[in-house]
């Protein structure tokens, strides 16, 4: 009997053509056998997910924690205090006024895990009780010399060693500008020629990044590279992709960050995914809206180039949600973390997973929020069986102050954020019958 010859489409399609075929075919696989929900799949989202459930959101908070959070968010909601607070605090610390205990007991206690990795343990334990993971984030900023960069590199590596084998710490994170000079990276991004010393300096930055990612690969610990300003981001993207080529062959180890408030980043995400598929590595992607909007627009205006930021919040929301849809449709090639405090985006992602019969705790999908914020999202998502992890910043109080000031500024600039936080806290105080 004559044998039937089956055509292997891989031999007749280019990498990009095969990617497009796969793009259409993958959703069917999700509905069939590749992502069948397991026997322990949680209830469907429309039954299980209530972001207004404050009992779950604040279950890990004592009455005193809740009262402190209430007054803290009340203060942060006052824009004048948020503006004058940072310079006054910096001045007080510079002249040696004993305000560190006050800061540590209030804003630092709420938004940070501690001054050291060891001090973060109680936060790790508390989050784990609500089935939420911790992302150790060494948040020291503003250093500008080689010794400090080496010390930061060593500390980031300690976070990886600490996370190794501890399921409560599913990811770690670092900023490239913690490992090298901002101005040098900006010069390289602008395509200016580097002199011999600068080339050697940039090689040291690359070596530090590789040292971190190599250790993460060795320990099978996921590490995310934070996004920064657009005028240094091309270099960061190139470094991140090179690390993924080396270390993401079998597991998602290295993640790059995609700021969807930039008008070209959704297309970059699509192109990077095609590249990952063609070259045979897993794309690690952290999706965020973005953190430097005012600075980006101001610089674009001053230097006379088009702003890289979407013109409206609606455009950014659409780009972000389209990014979620794209990643969910490419889960064999993309492992992603949705870093968002937006309730609609969280619900959309949860519903997308349900609609495609993808289990809530799929290894390639994480939700993430910042410690001390949006607990109604984090803990209710975790209660519904989704993978959730909170950023847990840490470092010496004085060195972490820029991070804390940025949190306060961002909170007041996001429309409705403070009102939402306060409303939920007040609701829980009433439920507990607290004054």
C-alpha positions as a printed Julia matrix, in Angstrom:
435×3 Matrix{Float64}:
   0.0    0.0    0.0
   1.39   3.41  -1.0
   2.41   5.58   1.97
   0.73   8.92   2.39
   3.18  11.8    2.61
   2.33  14.43   5.2
   3.63  17.9    4.47
   5.52  19.46   7.37
   4.49  23.16   7.27
   7.58  24.19   9.23
   9.75  23.36   6.2
   7.7   25.56   3.9
   7.11  28.64   6.04
   9.46  31.35   7.18
   9.7   32.08  10.9
   7.39  35.08  10.63
   4.84  33.25   8.45
   4.75  30.33  10.86
   4.32  32.78  13.72
   1.22  34.21  12.03
  -0.21  30.71  11.52
   0.44  29.91  15.15
  -1.12  33.23  16.16
  -4.42  32.09  14.62
  -4.17  28.49  15.79
  -3.16  28.9   19.43
  -6.56  30.06  20.74
  -8.03  26.77  19.51
  -5.4   24.89  21.48
  -6.38  26.77  24.6
  -9.95  25.66  24.12
  -8.88  22.06  23.53
  -6.19  20.19  25.37
  -3.18  22.44  25.93
  -4.64  24.48  28.78
  -7.44  22.43  30.23
  -8.29  23.59  33.76
  -7.17  21.17  36.42
  -9.46  19.59  38.98
  -8.68  22.36  41.47
  -9.63  25.24  39.17
 -11.33  28.0   41.13
 -14.83  29.22  40.46
 -15.35  31.33  37.32
 -14.36  34.97  37.7
 -17.9   36.32  37.63
 -18.67  34.21  40.72
 -15.36  34.33  42.57
 -13.89  37.81  42.15
 -15.21  40.73  44.22
 -12.77  43.65  44.43
 -15.04  45.31  47.0
 -14.59  42.5   49.52
 -12.67  44.4   52.19
 -12.73  41.51  54.65
 -10.43  39.55  52.31
  -8.47  42.66  51.25
  -7.54  43.67  54.81
  -7.59  40.27  56.5
  -3.88  40.56  57.26
  -4.16  44.04  58.79
  -4.61  44.59  62.49
  -6.9   47.36  63.7
  -3.87  49.57  64.37
  -2.55  48.83  60.84
  -5.87  49.91  59.4
  -5.96  53.13  61.4
  -2.39  53.98  60.39
  -3.22  53.37  56.73
  -6.29  55.58  57.01
  -4.34  58.57  58.33
  -1.43  57.97  55.96
  -3.63  58.03  52.87
  -5.5   61.06  54.21
  -2.19  62.92  54.44
  -0.95  61.75  51.05
  -4.23  62.86  49.45
  -3.4   66.47  50.33
  -1.41  67.64  47.32
   0.22  70.56  49.12
   1.68  68.29  51.79
   2.89  65.89  49.11
   4.73  68.74  47.37
   6.35  70.35  50.41
   6.94  67.12  52.33
   9.96  65.82  50.37
  12.13  68.99  50.58
  11.25  69.47  54.24
  12.07  65.86  55.02
  15.35  66.01  53.12
  16.3   69.19  54.93
  15.45  67.73  58.33
  17.51  64.61  57.63
  20.42  66.66  56.24
  20.73  68.73  59.43
  20.39  65.68  61.63
  16.92  66.09  63.08
  15.76  62.77  64.62
  12.87  62.13  62.21
  13.99  58.69  61.0
  11.95  56.83  63.68
   8.83  58.78  62.65
   9.35  58.03  58.97
  10.1   54.37  59.63
   6.98  53.95  61.77
   4.66  55.56  59.21
   5.24  55.84  55.45
   8.24  53.46  55.44
   6.39  50.83  57.46
   3.43  50.98  55.09
   5.21  50.92  51.73
   8.47  49.04  52.49
   9.41  45.64  53.84
  12.35  46.79  55.94
  15.89  48.08  55.72
  17.4   44.67  54.95
  16.34  41.4   53.35
  16.1   39.87  56.82
  13.75  42.64  57.98
  11.43  41.81  55.05
  10.66  38.38  56.52
   7.6   39.5   58.5
   6.14  41.1   55.35
   6.86  37.95  53.34
   5.1   35.85  55.98
   2.11  38.2   56.15
   1.63  38.31  52.38
   1.97  34.55  52.13
  -0.9   34.11  54.59
  -3.09  35.72  51.93
  -1.49  33.56  49.19
   0.35  36.59  47.78
   4.03  36.35  46.85
   6.78  38.88  47.5
   9.06  40.55  44.94
  12.21  41.68  46.74
  13.07  45.13  45.39
  16.27  46.8   46.59
  15.08  50.39  46.16
  18.23  52.42  46.83
  18.52  55.19  44.23
  20.81  58.05  43.26
  24.21  56.37  43.6
  26.77  57.39  40.99
  30.11  55.62  41.43
  31.58  52.24  40.55
  31.87  51.05  44.15
  28.18  51.77  44.77
  27.21  50.01  41.53
  29.19  46.91  42.54
  27.57  46.93  45.98
  24.11  47.24  44.43
  24.88  44.34  42.1
  25.91  42.2   45.07
  22.73  43.11  46.96
  20.52  42.21  43.99
  22.29  38.88  43.8
  21.52  38.36  47.48
  17.81  38.79  46.7
  18.12  36.0   44.12
  19.91  33.74  46.59
  17.22  34.5   49.17
  14.45  33.68  46.68
  16.03  30.4   45.62
  13.8   27.54  46.75
  11.28  29.82  48.5
   7.94  29.74  46.69
   6.86  32.8   48.7
   9.32  34.89  46.63
   8.48  34.05  42.99
  10.33  37.0   41.42
  13.05  39.59  42.01
  13.74  42.89  40.25
  16.38  45.52  39.54
  16.95  48.8   37.71
  19.8   49.14  35.23
  20.57  52.63  36.56
  21.35  51.0   39.9
  24.25  49.31  38.11
  25.63  52.13  35.98
  25.57  55.85  35.28
  22.37  57.27  33.85
  24.26  59.84  31.76
  26.45  57.18  30.17
  23.44  55.07  29.16
  21.72  58.2   27.81
  24.81  59.06  25.74
  24.86  55.57  24.26
  21.11  55.71  23.57
  21.53  58.97  21.66
  24.05  57.19  19.38
  26.9   59.44  20.46
  30.33  57.87  20.2
  31.72  56.66  23.52
  35.37  57.17  24.28
  37.59  54.28  25.38
  36.94  54.78  29.1
  33.19  55.03  28.54
  33.16  51.85  26.47
  34.92  50.04  29.31
  32.45  51.52  31.78
  29.5   50.3   29.71
  31.07  46.84  29.51
  31.09  46.79  33.31
  27.36  47.61  33.35
  26.73  44.75  30.93
  28.88  42.43  33.03
  26.91  43.26  36.19
  23.61  42.59  34.43
  24.92  39.31  33.06
  26.2   38.33  36.51
  22.73  38.85  37.97
  20.89  37.06  35.16
  23.38  34.19  35.12
  22.85  33.62  38.84
  19.06  33.83  38.34
  19.34  31.17  35.62
  21.53  28.97  37.81
  19.07  29.24  40.71
  15.92  29.18  38.51
  14.73  32.48  39.99
  12.84  34.95  37.81
  14.32  38.44  37.62
  12.64  41.5   36.13
  14.44  44.49  34.61
  12.52  47.67  35.36
  11.74  50.2   32.62
  13.09  53.72  32.92
  13.02  56.97  30.95
  12.54  56.68  27.19
  15.88  58.29  26.4
  17.77  55.39  28.01
  15.25  52.64  27.29
  16.61  51.41  23.94
  19.87  50.34  25.59
  17.97  48.66  28.42
  15.75  46.82  25.91
  18.77  45.57  23.97
  20.45  44.32  27.14
  17.25  42.63  28.33
  16.7   40.82  25.03
  20.3   39.63  24.98
  19.87  38.2   28.49
  16.66  36.44  27.38
  18.45  34.87  24.42
  21.02  33.46  26.81
  18.88  32.44  29.75
  15.25  32.0   28.64
  15.74  28.95  26.44
  13.76  26.6   28.68
  12.22  28.74  31.44
  11.15  32.37  31.76
  14.04  33.74  33.85
  14.6   37.3   32.59
  11.69  39.74  32.13
  11.82  43.14  30.43
   9.3   45.88  31.22
   6.91  47.35  28.63
   5.48  50.78  29.45
   2.21  50.89  27.54
   1.74  54.64  27.99
   4.4   55.0   25.29
   2.75  55.08  21.89
   5.12  52.57  20.19
   5.5   49.96  22.92
   2.54  47.73  22.04
   4.1   47.18  18.62
   7.48  46.56  20.28
   5.86  43.86  22.39
   4.46  42.2   19.28
   7.78  42.36  17.42
   9.74  41.05  20.41
   7.33  38.13  20.67
   7.87  37.28  17.0
  11.61  37.48  17.57
  11.39  35.2   20.61
   9.34  32.65  18.68
  11.68  32.73  15.68
  14.86  32.51  17.77
  13.46  29.93  20.17
  13.4   31.63  23.56
  10.63  32.62  25.97
   9.86  36.33  26.12
   9.55  37.55  29.71
   7.34  40.65  29.8
   6.19  42.87  32.62
   3.33  45.08  31.44
   2.88  48.44  33.16
   1.25  51.68  32.15
   4.27  53.84  33.03
   5.81  55.99  35.75
   7.49  59.0   34.12
   4.69  60.71  32.2
   5.23  64.31  33.36
   9.01  64.06  32.98
   8.65  62.54  29.5
   6.28  65.21  28.22
   8.32  68.04  29.72
  11.56  66.82  28.14
   9.89  66.33  24.74
   8.57  69.89  24.86
  11.91  71.36  25.94
  13.89  69.5   23.27
  11.3   69.9   20.52
  10.48  66.3   19.66
   7.06  64.58  19.65
   6.04  63.25  23.04
   6.44  59.46  23.22
   3.46  59.3   25.59
  -0.09  58.6   24.44
  -2.19  61.74  24.17
  -4.99  60.47  26.43
  -5.45  58.08  29.33
  -8.01  56.2   27.23
  -5.34  55.43  24.62
  -3.03  54.12  27.33
  -5.79  51.98  28.82
  -6.56  50.55  25.38
  -2.88  49.8   24.68
  -2.5   48.15  28.07
  -5.57  45.96  27.69
  -4.59  45.06  24.12
  -1.2   44.05  25.51
  -2.94  41.71  27.97
  -4.99  40.17  25.16
  -1.91  39.69  23.03
   0.11  38.01  25.8
  -2.73  35.65  26.74
  -2.96  34.61  23.09
   0.77  33.76  23.0
   1.37  31.96  26.27
   3.64  29.35  24.73
   6.07  32.11  23.73
   5.36  34.78  26.39
   5.47  34.65  30.18
   4.13  37.9   31.57
   3.36  39.84  34.71
   0.54  42.39  34.72
   1.75  45.18  36.95
  -1.35  47.26  37.45
  -3.54  48.95  40.04
  -6.33  49.31  37.5
  -9.39  47.28  38.48
 -10.75  47.02  34.94
  -7.46  45.62  33.61
  -7.25  43.09  36.43
 -10.77  41.91  35.78
 -10.16  41.78  32.02
  -7.11  39.55  32.46
  -8.97  37.26  34.85
 -11.85  36.98  32.4
  -9.49  36.34  29.47
  -7.95  33.39  31.28
 -11.38  31.99  32.1
 -12.69  32.48  28.57
  -9.8   30.44  27.16
 -10.0   27.76  29.88
  -6.52  28.66  31.09
  -6.03  27.7   34.72
  -5.89  30.59  37.14
  -2.42  29.7   38.39
  -0.83  29.2   34.95
   2.93  29.5   35.38
   3.25  32.16  32.67
   0.77  34.63  34.19
   1.18  36.85  37.26
  -0.67  39.84  38.63
   1.31  42.38  40.65
   0.76  45.47  42.77
   2.92  47.55  45.1
   3.13  46.8   48.81
   0.71  49.0   50.73
  -1.56  49.71  47.76
  -4.59  48.08  46.12
  -4.87  45.24  48.6
  -8.44  44.78  47.39
  -7.0   43.68  44.03
  -4.07  41.61  45.28
  -5.78  39.55  47.95
  -9.08  39.02  46.15
  -7.22  37.85  43.02
  -5.15  35.49  45.16
  -8.29  34.24  46.9
  -9.68  33.36  43.45
  -6.6   31.25  42.73
  -4.55  33.59  40.52
  -0.79  34.08  40.83
  -0.22  37.39  42.6
   2.95  39.02  43.92
   3.55  42.35  45.63
   6.63  44.5   45.13
   8.39  44.62  48.52
  10.86  47.53  48.45
  13.61  47.61  51.04
  16.8   49.48  51.9
  18.1   52.04  54.43
  15.43  54.61  55.24
  17.4   57.6   53.96
  18.37  55.85  50.72
  14.79  54.71  50.03
  13.27  58.17  50.51
  13.25  58.98  46.74
  11.19  55.83  46.18
   8.74  56.79  48.94
   8.36  60.35  47.66
   7.65  59.0   44.18
   4.96  56.7   45.56
   3.29  59.64  47.26
   3.5   61.79  44.13
   2.17  59.02  41.89
  -0.71  58.31  44.24
  -1.92  61.9   44.19
  -1.52  62.15  40.4
  -3.61  59.06  39.6
  -7.2   60.19  39.37
  -9.34  58.58  42.04
  -6.53  56.43  43.49
  -6.5   58.02  46.94
 -10.28  58.22  47.08
 -10.52  54.54  46.2
  -7.98  53.49  48.84
  -9.63  55.61  51.52
 -13.13  54.44  50.62
 -12.13  50.8   51.04
 -10.34  51.46  54.32
 -13.37  53.33  55.67
 -15.61  50.46  54.58
 -13.46  47.95  56.46
 -13.28  50.19  59.54
 -17.07  50.28  59.59
 -17.29  46.52  59.14
 -15.0   46.12  62.15
 -16.91  48.81  64.06
 -13.76  50.9   64.54
 -14.01  54.57  65.4
